[in-house]
Amino acid sequence: MSPRVPLPALLRQASPTLLLASLSCWVLLAAGSEELPSAALCSPSPNLVTAGAAFSTIYGVGATATVAALLWILMVAAMTAPQLAQPIAQLRLRSLAERRNRSTGLFVAAYLMVWIAVGPILLTAPNAVTVLAGATGLPAFAIAVVIAVLWQAAPLRQSVLNRCHRVPNLSAFGTAADRDCIRFGLTHGLLCAAICAPAMLLPLTAPAFHLALMFALSVALQLERLAPPRPPQWTWRVVPGQAVVPVLFRSIRWSMR
């Protein structure tokens, strides 16, 4: 009988269900982008004024705000579903057996509500980058790279990232348990948005490659979540998951021996 070897860290900590959900969303988004070539998935219009208009312009004026909002949720689910494996596992571990599905549903709903609120703001942010690009003569994508790199290197971002590894105290019964699950989802959503938003300017300012960049970014952010918390300080590790990739490759090579 062959010796048992440990799986790579990525496979040990990942949720097959959430990975499958994410992959399904990516397939749907890829199919949708081919069917609607005239409107880029994440290409905002300079005329965005309201949240409804922001969502509508994701897929052009032909899409209703409701449909466009659902497509935005699909993108959020594709990018962030694998990152929810650890908080959901902790939530279910701390919930009574008969409340686990309810607790998970409340957490996920609250988490998505944060991204629905952040969506119009995030989709209009490239307009400010474009204005800055026009004033400085630099490409909008280059300015987005600078913003993302500075935020990636900042101690404040590491502080926010460290908080993602914490699980709050959760009540076990009644409305208090529901309230704590919703609060946990809202808090985790806000933390994720703060961590990811500057980096998401990259695909938003490169509409020709937005889907590929979004996918690469989601993988990098998932790898970053595998790293343990570290003291907040300025760092040269400006690529999400940069410190984890060498460890992961060594783990894969060891497992294949």
Secondary structure, DSSP 8 states (H G I E B T S, - for coil): --------HHHHH--HHHHHHHHHHHHHHHHHHHH-TTS-TT---TT--SHHHHHHTTS-TTS-HHHHHHHHHHHHHHHHGGGGHHHHHHHHHTS-GGGHHHHHHHHHHHHHHHHHHHHHHHHHHHHHHHHHHHHHT--HHHHHHHHHHHHHH-HHHHHHHHHTT-------SHHHHHHHHHHHHHHHHHHHHHHHHHHHHHHHT-GGGHHHHHHHHHHHHHHHHTS--------S--STTTTHHHHHHHHHHHHT-
